[in-house]
Amino acid sequence: MLFTMDIIGDRNNCIIVTGMNNRNEHTMTIFRQPAVNRPFATIAKLQADGSIVINETMRSLAYQQGMAQESFTITAYRHDSASSNIMDQLEVTYAFNPSSQQFEQNRVARIPGSQIEQQRVRELLSGRPRVFEDFIHGLWYFSTPDGEVDITQYLYFDTVQREIIFFGNDTQQSFSWQHSSPTRQGLYIISQSNSIRTLRRFVDIELESLDSIRLRVNENVNIRIMVSSSWDGSYRRVSLQSAQERETHLQPDIDAVFDSPWGRLRFYNSGEYTITSAGTLTRGRYVFFRLNGYKLLELRPEEEIENRGERNGPASRMAFRVENISANSMRLSRVRIGSSGIHDLQETPILLTSMGET
Protein backbone atom coordinates (compact mmCIF):
# COMPACT_ATOMS: atom_id res chain seq x y z
CA MET A 1 0.00 0.00 0.00
CA LEU A 2 1.34 3.44 -0.94
CA PHE A 3 0.12 6.78 0.39
CA THR A 4 1.42 10.25 1.29
CA MET A 5 1.27 12.11 4.61
CA ASP A 6 2.73 15.19 6.27
CA ILE A 7 4.41 13.04 8.89
CA ILE A 8 7.48 15.07 9.92
CA GLY A 9 5.71 18.35 10.42
CA ASP A 10 7.41 20.58 7.86
CA ARG A 11 4.52 20.49 5.39
CA ASN A 12 6.48 18.30 2.99
CA ASN A 13 4.51 15.18 2.19
CA CYS A 14 6.30 11.88 2.62
CA ILE A 15 5.69 8.77 0.53
CA ILE A 16 4.82 5.83 2.77
CA VAL A 17 4.91 2.23 1.53
CA THR A 18 3.47 -0.59 3.67
CA GLY A 19 3.28 -4.32 3.06
CA MET A 20 4.40 -7.76 4.22
CA ASN A 21 7.79 -9.43 3.80
CA ASN A 22 8.58 -13.10 3.24
CA ARG A 23 8.74 -13.67 7.02
CA ASN A 24 5.08 -12.59 7.38
CA GLU A 25 6.15 -9.37 9.11
CA HIS A 26 4.50 -6.00 8.57
CA THR A 27 6.79 -3.48 6.89
CA MET A 28 6.78 0.30 6.54
CA THR A 29 9.24 2.35 4.47
CA ILE A 30 9.07 6.17 4.37
CA PHE A 31 10.65 8.34 1.65
CA ARG A 32 11.07 12.13 1.82
CA GLN A 33 12.12 14.67 -0.79
CA PRO A 34 14.06 17.35 1.16
CA ALA A 35 13.68 19.95 -1.56
CA VAL A 36 12.33 20.40 -5.06
CA ASN A 37 14.46 18.66 -7.71
CA ARG A 38 16.28 16.71 -5.01
CA PRO A 39 16.12 12.88 -4.92
CA PHE A 40 13.96 11.11 -2.38
CA ALA A 41 15.76 9.75 0.69
CA THR A 42 14.71 6.90 2.97
CA ILE A 43 13.99 8.25 6.46
CA ALA A 44 12.43 5.12 8.01
CA LYS A 45 12.52 1.41 7.27
CA LEU A 46 10.68 -0.70 9.85
CA GLN A 47 9.49 -4.27 10.15
CA ALA A 48 7.60 -5.99 12.96
CA ASP A 49 5.70 -9.23 13.54
CA GLY A 50 2.87 -7.10 14.97
CA SER A 51 1.29 -3.94 13.62
CA ILE A 52 3.04 -0.66 12.72
CA VAL A 53 1.04 2.49 13.43
CA ILE A 54 1.59 6.19 12.66
CA ASN A 55 0.39 8.12 15.72
CA GLU A 56 -1.52 11.02 14.21
CA THR A 57 -2.22 13.86 16.65
CA MET A 58 -3.73 17.31 16.45
CA ARG A 59 -1.19 19.93 15.39
CA SER A 60 -0.65 22.85 17.77
CA LEU A 61 -1.51 26.46 17.00
CA ALA A 62 2.22 27.22 16.72
CA TYR A 63 2.58 24.61 13.99
CA GLN A 64 -0.48 25.87 12.15
CA GLN A 65 1.01 29.38 12.17
CA GLY A 66 4.34 28.09 10.81
CA MET A 67 6.25 28.81 14.01
CA ALA A 68 7.18 25.20 14.96
CA GLN A 69 7.75 21.74 13.60
CA GLU A 70 5.82 18.81 15.05
CA SER A 71 6.48 15.31 13.82
CA PHE A 72 4.24 12.32 14.28
CA THR A 73 5.70 9.31 16.03
CA ILE A 74 5.55 5.71 14.79
CA THR A 75 4.84 2.68 16.99
CA ALA A 76 5.80 -0.88 16.11
CA TYR A 77 4.59 -3.91 18.07
CA ARG A 78 6.88 -6.92 18.32
CA HIS A 79 6.98 -10.12 20.32
CA ASP A 80 9.30 -9.78 23.29
CA SER A 81 12.01 -12.30 22.46
CA ALA A 82 13.62 -11.79 25.88
CA SER A 83 10.46 -12.81 27.73
CA SER A 84 9.56 -16.37 28.68
CA ASN A 85 5.95 -15.60 27.74
CA ILE A 86 5.46 -15.72 23.98
CA MET A 87 2.38 -13.49 24.25
CA ASP A 88 4.34 -10.61 25.82
CA GLN A 89 4.91 -7.71 23.43
CA LEU A 90 7.28 -4.80 23.00
CA GLU A 91 5.82 -1.41 22.09
CA VAL A 92 8.65 0.41 20.30
CA THR A 93 8.16 4.10 19.50
CA TYR A 94 10.17 5.97 16.85
CA ALA A 95 10.49 9.77 16.54
CA PHE A 96 11.97 11.91 13.78
CA ASN A 97 15.43 13.34 14.55
CA PRO A 98 16.02 16.61 12.61
CA SER A 99 19.80 16.23 13.00
CA SER A 100 20.07 12.81 11.37
CA GLN A 101 16.96 13.26 9.22
CA GLN A 102 15.89 9.77 10.30
CA PHE A 103 13.24 8.18 12.49
CA GLU A 104 15.04 6.79 15.52
CA GLN A 105 13.93 4.64 18.42
CA ASN A 106 13.23 6.73 21.52
CA ARG A 107 11.04 4.56 23.79
CA VAL A 108 10.39 0.89 24.51
CA ALA A 109 7.50 -0.35 26.66
CA ARG A 110 6.67 -3.94 27.60
CA ILE A 111 3.07 -5.14 27.33
CA PRO A 112 2.32 -8.32 29.36
CA GLY A 113 0.51 -11.14 27.56
CA SER A 114 -1.62 -14.04 28.75
CA GLN A 115 -0.09 -17.25 30.06
CA ILE A 116 0.03 -20.02 27.41
CA GLU A 117 2.43 -22.91 27.01
CA GLN A 118 5.31 -21.06 25.49
CA GLN A 119 7.26 -23.33 23.21
CA ARG A 120 4.26 -24.82 21.42
CA VAL A 121 2.55 -21.46 20.96
CA ARG A 122 5.74 -19.95 19.55
CA GLU A 123 5.82 -22.71 16.96
CA LEU A 124 2.12 -22.44 16.08
CA LEU A 125 2.24 -18.67 15.61
CA SER A 126 5.54 -18.66 13.75
CA GLY A 127 3.79 -18.22 10.39
CA ARG A 128 5.70 -21.13 8.88
CA PRO A 129 3.69 -22.97 6.20
CA ARG A 130 1.49 -25.87 7.35
CA VAL A 131 2.37 -25.58 11.07
CA PHE A 132 -1.00 -24.19 12.18
CA GLU A 133 -2.79 -26.29 9.56
CA ASP A 134 -1.32 -29.46 11.07
CA PHE A 135 -2.40 -28.26 14.51
CA ILE A 136 -6.09 -27.88 13.60
CA HIS A 137 -6.28 -31.15 11.64
CA GLY A 138 -9.07 -33.28 13.08
CA LEU A 139 -12.36 -32.92 14.93
CA TRP A 140 -13.37 -29.86 16.99
CA TYR A 141 -16.60 -29.60 19.04
CA PHE A 142 -18.44 -26.33 19.62
CA SER A 143 -17.92 -24.94 23.12
CA THR A 144 -20.80 -23.02 24.74
CA PRO A 145 -20.25 -19.72 26.62
CA ASP A 146 -20.47 -21.79 29.83
CA GLY A 147 -17.55 -23.92 28.69
CA GLU A 148 -19.66 -27.01 27.98
CA VAL A 149 -18.98 -29.10 24.86
CA ASP A 150 -21.88 -29.31 22.38
CA ILE A 151 -21.48 -32.62 20.52
CA THR A 152 -24.31 -31.70 18.10
CA GLN A 153 -22.12 -29.09 16.37
CA TYR A 154 -18.59 -29.71 15.21
CA LEU A 155 -15.97 -28.96 12.56
CA TYR A 156 -13.59 -31.38 10.90
CA PHE A 157 -10.47 -29.96 9.26
CA ASP A 158 -8.93 -32.39 6.77
CA THR A 159 -5.53 -30.96 5.84
CA VAL A 160 -4.69 -33.97 3.68
CA GLN A 161 -7.76 -33.90 1.42
CA ARG A 162 -8.07 -30.09 1.78
CA GLU A 163 -11.64 -30.18 3.03
CA ILE A 164 -13.65 -28.71 5.90
CA ILE A 165 -16.77 -30.46 7.25
CA PHE A 166 -19.36 -28.31 9.07
CA PHE A 167 -21.90 -30.34 11.07
CA GLY A 168 -24.83 -28.82 12.95
CA ASN A 169 -28.56 -29.43 13.39
CA ASP A 170 -28.13 -32.92 11.85
CA THR A 171 -26.87 -31.33 8.62
CA GLN A 172 -23.41 -31.92 7.20
CA GLN A 173 -21.83 -29.42 4.81
CA SER A 174 -18.65 -30.17 2.88
CA PHE A 175 -16.36 -27.32 1.79
CA SER A 176 -13.27 -27.45 -0.40
CA TRP A 177 -10.25 -25.87 1.33
CA GLN A 178 -9.06 -23.56 -1.45
CA HIS A 179 -6.45 -21.32 0.17
CA SER A 180 -5.10 -20.44 3.59
CA SER A 181 -2.56 -17.98 4.94
CA PRO A 182 -1.06 -17.53 8.43
CA THR A 183 -2.12 -14.57 10.55
CA ARG A 184 -0.60 -13.18 13.71
CA GLN A 185 -3.05 -15.15 15.86
CA GLY A 186 -3.73 -18.19 13.69
CA LEU A 187 -4.96 -18.92 10.18
CA TYR A 188 -7.30 -17.47 7.53
CA ILE A 189 -9.00 -19.96 5.20
CA ILE A 190 -10.95 -19.41 1.98
CA SER A 191 -13.29 -22.32 1.21
CA GLN A 192 -16.04 -23.16 -1.30
CA SER A 193 -19.08 -25.37 -0.88
CA ASN A 194 -18.89 -28.69 -2.72
CA SER A 195 -22.66 -28.72 -3.29
CA ILE A 196 -23.51 -25.02 -3.80
CA ARG A 197 -20.77 -23.59 -5.97
CA THR A 198 -21.87 -19.98 -5.38
CA LEU A 199 -21.30 -20.33 -1.63
CA ARG A 200 -17.89 -19.39 -0.26
CA ARG A 201 -16.95 -19.37 3.39
CA PHE A 202 -14.12 -17.28 4.87
CA VAL A 203 -12.87 -18.77 8.14
CA ASP A 204 -10.71 -16.69 10.50
CA ILE A 205 -9.20 -18.93 13.19
CA GLU A 206 -7.49 -17.64 16.34
CA LEU A 207 -5.61 -19.70 18.90
CA GLU A 208 -7.22 -19.60 22.36
CA SER A 209 -5.23 -22.38 24.00
CA LEU A 210 -3.55 -25.60 23.02
CA ASP A 211 -6.94 -27.36 22.99
CA SER A 212 -9.28 -24.59 21.86
CA ILE A 213 -9.67 -22.20 18.93
CA ARG A 214 -12.02 -19.32 18.17
CA LEU A 215 -13.71 -18.92 14.77
CA ARG A 216 -15.24 -16.02 12.89
CA VAL A 217 -16.99 -17.18 9.72
CA ASN A 218 -18.22 -14.95 6.89
CA GLU A 219 -20.10 -16.06 3.80
CA ASN A 220 -20.17 -14.70 0.26
CA VAL A 221 -23.08 -15.95 -1.83
CA ASN A 222 -24.61 -14.97 -5.15
CA ILE A 223 -27.95 -16.33 -3.97
CA ARG A 224 -29.70 -15.78 -0.66
CA ILE A 225 -29.36 -18.79 1.62
CA MET A 226 -30.44 -19.21 5.21
CA VAL A 227 -27.98 -20.94 7.51
CA SER A 228 -29.67 -22.58 10.47
CA SER A 229 -26.81 -22.17 12.94
CA SER A 230 -23.94 -19.76 13.51
CA TRP A 231 -20.42 -21.13 13.29
CA ASP A 232 -18.83 -18.25 15.18
CA GLY A 233 -17.43 -19.07 18.61
CA SER A 234 -15.02 -21.33 20.45
CA TYR A 235 -14.28 -24.95 19.57
CA ARG A 236 -12.51 -27.57 21.64
CA ARG A 237 -10.36 -30.35 20.30
CA VAL A 238 -11.72 -33.87 20.69
CA SER A 239 -9.75 -35.54 23.46
CA LEU A 240 -8.62 -39.14 23.49
CA GLN A 241 -11.20 -39.83 26.19
CA SER A 242 -14.09 -38.62 24.01
CA ALA A 243 -12.90 -40.46 20.89
CA GLN A 244 -13.80 -44.16 20.86
CA GLU A 245 -10.86 -45.09 18.71
CA ARG A 246 -8.46 -43.20 16.49
CA GLU A 247 -8.90 -43.50 12.78
CA THR A 248 -6.21 -45.66 11.15
CA HIS A 249 -5.53 -45.19 7.46
CA LEU A 250 -4.28 -48.15 5.47
CA GLN A 251 -2.01 -47.61 2.52
CA PRO A 252 -3.68 -48.54 -0.80
CA ASP A 253 -2.49 -52.04 -1.57
CA ILE A 254 -5.04 -53.22 -4.10
CA ASP A 255 -4.22 -53.65 -7.77
CA ALA A 256 -7.27 -55.54 -9.01
CA VAL A 257 -10.41 -55.30 -11.14
CA PHE A 258 -13.96 -55.86 -9.87
CA ASP A 259 -17.35 -56.23 -11.53
CA SER A 260 -19.94 -53.98 -9.86
CA PRO A 261 -23.41 -52.47 -10.47
CA TRP A 262 -21.56 -49.28 -11.45
CA GLY A 263 -19.49 -51.04 -14.11
CA ARG A 264 -15.91 -52.27 -14.26
CA LEU A 265 -14.16 -50.97 -11.14
CA ARG A 266 -10.37 -50.99 -11.05
CA PHE A 267 -8.23 -50.12 -8.04
CA TYR A 268 -4.63 -49.02 -8.54
CA ASN A 269 -2.01 -49.32 -5.83
CA SER A 270 -1.30 -45.61 -6.34
CA GLY A 271 -4.56 -44.78 -4.56
CA GLU A 272 -6.51 -44.07 -7.77
CA TYR A 273 -9.51 -45.92 -9.18
CA THR A 274 -11.49 -45.93 -12.43
CA ILE A 275 -15.03 -47.03 -13.27
CA THR A 276 -15.78 -47.99 -16.89
CA SER A 277 -19.39 -48.38 -18.03
CA ALA A 278 -20.95 -48.05 -21.49
CA GLY A 279 -17.90 -46.22 -22.82
CA THR A 280 -17.88 -43.71 -19.95
CA LEU A 281 -14.82 -43.42 -17.73
CA THR A 282 -15.01 -42.10 -14.18
CA ARG A 283 -11.83 -41.39 -12.24
CA GLY A 284 -11.15 -40.68 -8.60
CA ARG A 285 -9.16 -41.59 -5.52
CA TYR A 286 -9.85 -44.12 -2.80
CA VAL A 287 -8.63 -44.93 0.69
CA PHE A 288 -9.17 -47.90 2.97
CA PHE A 289 -9.07 -47.25 6.71
CA ARG A 290 -10.18 -48.69 10.04
CA LEU A 291 -12.42 -46.91 12.53
CA ASN A 292 -13.99 -48.34 15.69
CA GLY A 293 -13.04 -51.84 14.58
CA TYR A 294 -14.61 -51.60 11.10
CA LYS A 295 -12.84 -51.69 7.77
CA LEU A 296 -14.08 -48.78 5.68
CA LEU A 297 -13.64 -47.54 2.12
CA GLU A 298 -14.01 -43.97 0.91
CA LEU A 299 -14.38 -43.13 -2.79
CA ARG A 300 -13.62 -39.58 -3.92
CA PRO A 301 -14.66 -38.88 -7.53
CA GLU A 302 -12.85 -36.11 -9.35
CA GLU A 303 -14.49 -32.68 -9.18
CA GLU A 304 -14.60 -32.12 -12.94
CA ILE A 305 -17.06 -34.95 -13.53
CA GLU A 306 -19.54 -33.53 -11.08
CA ASN A 307 -21.72 -31.75 -13.63
CA ARG A 308 -21.59 -34.13 -16.60
CA GLY A 309 -25.07 -35.42 -16.08
CA GLU A 310 -26.03 -38.86 -14.87
CA ARG A 311 -23.22 -40.83 -13.30
CA ASN A 312 -22.34 -44.47 -13.68
CA GLY A 313 -20.36 -44.51 -10.45
CA PRO A 314 -20.89 -43.05 -6.98
CA ALA A 315 -22.67 -39.67 -7.06
CA SER A 316 -20.28 -37.90 -4.69
CA ARG A 317 -17.68 -38.55 -2.04
CA MET A 318 -19.02 -41.61 -0.21
CA ALA A 319 -18.00 -43.92 2.62
CA PHE A 320 -18.73 -47.66 2.79
CA ARG A 321 -18.35 -50.41 5.35
CA VAL A 322 -16.40 -53.29 3.77
CA GLU A 323 -17.34 -56.94 4.35
CA ASN A 324 -15.36 -59.78 2.75
CA ILE A 325 -17.93 -62.34 1.61
CA SER A 326 -15.52 -64.74 -0.06
CA ALA A 327 -12.00 -64.85 -1.42
CA ASN A 328 -13.06 -63.01 -4.58
CA SER A 329 -15.97 -60.79 -3.52
CA MET A 330 -16.78 -58.07 -1.03
CA ARG A 331 -19.90 -56.18 -0.04
CA LEU A 332 -20.02 -52.41 0.42
CA SER A 333 -22.69 -50.90 2.69
CA ARG A 334 -22.96 -47.15 2.57
CA VAL A 335 -22.44 -45.38 5.90
CA ARG A 336 -22.12 -41.91 7.35
CA ILE A 337 -19.30 -41.15 9.76
CA GLY A 338 -20.12 -38.65 12.49
CA SER A 339 -19.01 -37.61 15.95
CA SER A 340 -21.13 -40.34 17.56
CA GLY A 341 -19.77 -43.14 15.37
CA ILE A 342 -20.64 -44.98 12.17
CA HIS A 343 -24.26 -44.92 10.96
CA ASP A 344 -25.64 -47.36 8.37
CA LEU A 345 -27.70 -45.48 5.77
CA GLN A 346 -29.77 -48.62 4.99
CA GLU A 347 -29.13 -48.40 1.25
CA THR A 348 -28.89 -51.42 -1.06
CA PRO A 349 -25.38 -52.94 -0.63
CA ILE A 350 -22.94 -52.88 -3.53
CA LEU A 351 -21.44 -56.28 -4.43
CA LEU A 352 -17.93 -56.30 -5.88
CA THR A 353 -16.82 -59.49 -7.63
CA SER A 354 -13.15 -59.89 -8.43
CA MET A 355 -12.15 -60.19 -12.08
CA GLY A 356 -8.61 -61.11 -11.12
CA GLU A 357 -5.36 -59.33 -10.32
CA THR A 358 -4.05 -56.95 -13.00
TADA-V593957 format. One record per pair of residues at least 24 apart in sequence whose ideal C-beta (glycine too) atoms are under 10 Angstrom apart, sorted by the first residue. I is the first residue (numbers start at 1). J is the second residue. Records with the same first field share a line. If there is no record, write none. Layout:
# TADA-V593957
I->J / J
This chain:
# TADA-V593957
1->28
2->29 / 31
4->31
5->30 / 54 / 56 / 72
6->56 / 59 / 70 / 71 / 72
7->32 / 43 / 44 / 54 / 55 / 56 / 71 / 72 / 73 / 74 / 96 / 103
8->32 / 43 / 44 / 69 / 70 / 71 / 72 / 95 / 96 / 98 / 101 / 103
9->59 / 60 / 63 / 68 / 69 / 70 / 71 / 72 / 96 / 98
10->34 / 63 / 66 / 69 / 70 / 71 / 96 / 98
11->63 / 66 / 69
12->36
14->40 / 43 / 44 / 72 / 96
15->40
16->44 / 54 / 74
17->45
18->46 / 52 / 54
19->47
20->47 / 127 / 181
21->47
22->127
23->47 / 49 / 126 / 127 / 128
24->49 / 125 / 126 / 127 / 128 / 129 / 181 / 182 / 183 / 184
25->49 / 50 / 52 / 76 / 78 / 127 / 184
26->50 / 51 / 52 / 53 / 76 / 77 / 78 / 184
27->52
28->52 / 53 / 54 / 74 / 76 / 94 / 103
30->54 / 74 / 96 / 102 / 103
32->96 / 101 / 102
34->101
41->101 / 102
42->101 / 102 / 103
43->96 / 97 / 100 / 101 / 102 / 103
44->74 / 94 / 96 / 102 / 103 / 104
45->102 / 103
46->74 / 75 / 76 / 92 / 94 / 103 / 105
47->76 / 78
48->75 / 76 / 77 / 78 / 79 / 89 / 90 / 92
49->76 / 77 / 78 / 79 / 81 / 89 / 125 / 126 / 127 / 184
50->75 / 76 / 77 / 78 / 79 / 89 / 90 / 91 / 92 / 111 / 184
51->75 / 76 / 77 / 78 / 184
52->76 / 77 / 78 / 92 / 94
53->77 / 91 / 93
54->94
55->93 / 94 / 95
69->96 / 98
70->96
71->95 / 96 / 97 / 98 / 103
72->96 / 103
73->103 / 106 / 107
74->103 / 105
75->107 / 109
76->105
77->111 / 184
78->108
79->113 / 122 / 125 / 184
80->108 / 110 / 111 / 112 / 113
81->122
82->110
83->110 / 112 / 113 / 118
84->118
85->112 / 113 / 114 / 115 / 116 / 118 / 121
86->113 / 114 / 115 / 116 / 117 / 118 / 119 / 120 / 121 / 122 / 123 / 124 / 125 / 126
87->111 / 112 / 113 / 114 / 115 / 116 / 118 / 121 / 122 / 125 / 207
88->112 / 113 / 114 / 118
89->113
114->208 / 209
115->209
116->207 / 208 / 209 / 210
117->209 / 210
120->207 / 210
121->207 / 209 / 210
124->182 / 185 / 186 / 187 / 207 / 210
125->182 / 183 / 184 / 185 / 186 / 187 / 207
126->182
127->181 / 182 / 183 / 184 / 187
128->182
129->180 / 181 / 182
130->159 / 180 / 182
131->182 / 187
132->159 / 180 / 182 / 183 / 185 / 186 / 187 / 205 / 207 / 213
133->157 / 159 / 162 / 177 / 180 / 182 / 187 / 189 / 205
134->159
135->159 / 186 / 187 / 205 / 207 / 210 / 213 / 237
136->164 / 180 / 186 / 187 / 189 / 205 / 207 / 213 / 235 / 237
138->237 / 238 / 243 / 246 / 247
139->165 / 167 / 235 / 236 / 237 / 238 / 242 / 243 / 247 / 338 / 339
140->205 / 211 / 212 / 213 / 215 / 234 / 235 / 236 / 237 / 238
141->167 / 212 / 234 / 235 / 236 / 237 / 238 / 239 / 242 / 339
142->167 / 168 / 215 / 229 / 230 / 231 / 232 / 233 / 234 / 235 / 236
143->208 / 211 / 212 / 213 / 214 / 233 / 234 / 235 / 236
144->233 / 234
145->233 / 234
147->212 / 234 / 236
148->236
149->235 / 236 / 238 / 239 / 242
150->233 / 235 / 236
151->238 / 242 / 338 / 339 / 340
152->229 / 339 / 340
153->229 / 230 / 231 / 233 / 235 / 339
154->235 / 236 / 238 / 338 / 339
155->203 / 205 / 213 / 215 / 217 / 231 / 235
156->238 / 337 / 338 / 339
157->187 / 189 / 203 / 205 / 213
160->249 / 287
161->285 / 287 / 298 / 300 / 317
162->191
163->191 / 194 / 300 / 317
164->189 / 191 / 194 / 201 / 203
165->337 / 338
166->191 / 193 / 201 / 203 / 217 / 227 / 229 / 231
167->229 / 338 / 339
168->227 / 228 / 229 / 230 / 231
169->227 / 228 / 229
170->228 / 338
171->227 / 228 / 229
172->336 / 337 / 338
173->199 / 201 / 227 / 231
174->316 / 317
175->199 / 200 / 201 / 203
176->200 / 303
177->203
180->205
183->207
185->213 / 214
186->213 / 214 / 215
187->213
188->216
189->215 / 217
190->220
191->217
192->220
193->219 / 221 / 225
194->303 / 306 / 316 / 317
195->306 / 316
196->221 / 222 / 223 / 225
197->222 / 306 / 307
198->222 / 223 / 225
199->223 / 225 / 227
201->227 / 231
203->231
204->232
205->235
206->234
208->234 / 235 / 236
209->234 / 236 / 237
210->237
211->235 / 236 / 237 / 238 / 239
212->236 / 237
213->237
238->339
242->339
243->292 / 339
244->291 / 292 / 293 / 340 / 341 / 342
245->290 / 291 / 292 / 293 / 294 / 341
246->290 / 291 / 292
247->289 / 290 / 291 / 292 / 296 / 337
248->288 / 289 / 290 / 291 / 295
249->287 / 288 / 289 / 290 / 291 / 296 / 298
250->287 / 288 / 289 / 290 / 295 / 296 / 297
251->287 / 288 / 289
252->285 / 286 / 287 / 288
253->288
254->286 / 288 / 297 / 357 / 358
255->357 / 358
256->328 / 352 / 354 / 355 / 356 / 357 / 358
257->352 / 353 / 354 / 355 / 356 / 357 / 358
258->328 / 329 / 330 / 350 / 351 / 352 / 353 / 354 / 355 / 356
259->329 / 351 / 352 / 353 / 354 / 355
260->313 / 332 / 350 / 351 / 352 / 353
261->312 / 313 / 348 / 349 / 350 / 351 / 352
262->299 / 311 / 312 / 313 / 314 / 350 / 352
263->312 / 313
264->312 / 355
265->299 / 313 / 350 / 352 / 353 / 355
266->355 / 358
267->297 / 352 / 358
268->358
269->358
271->300
272->300 / 302
273->297 / 299 / 300 / 301 / 313
274->313
275->299 / 301 / 311 / 312 / 313 / 314
276->312 / 313
277->311 / 312 / 313
278->312
279->312
280->305 / 308 / 309 / 310 / 311 / 312 / 313
281->305 / 312 / 313
282->308 / 311 / 312 / 313 / 314
283->313
284->313 / 314 / 317
285->317
287->319
288->322
289->319
290->322
291->319 / 321 / 335 / 337 / 341 / 342
292->337 / 341 / 342
293->342
294->321 / 322 / 323 / 335 / 337 / 341 / 342
295->320 / 321 / 322 / 323 / 324 / 330
296->320 / 321 / 322 / 332 / 335 / 337 / 342
297->321 / 322 / 330 / 332 / 335 / 350 / 352
298->337
299->332
314->350
318->345 / 347 / 350
319->345
320->345 / 347 / 349 / 350 / 352
321->349
322->352
323->349
325->349 / 351 / 352 / 353
326->353 / 354
327->354
328->352 / 353 / 354 / 355 / 356
329->353 / 354
330->354
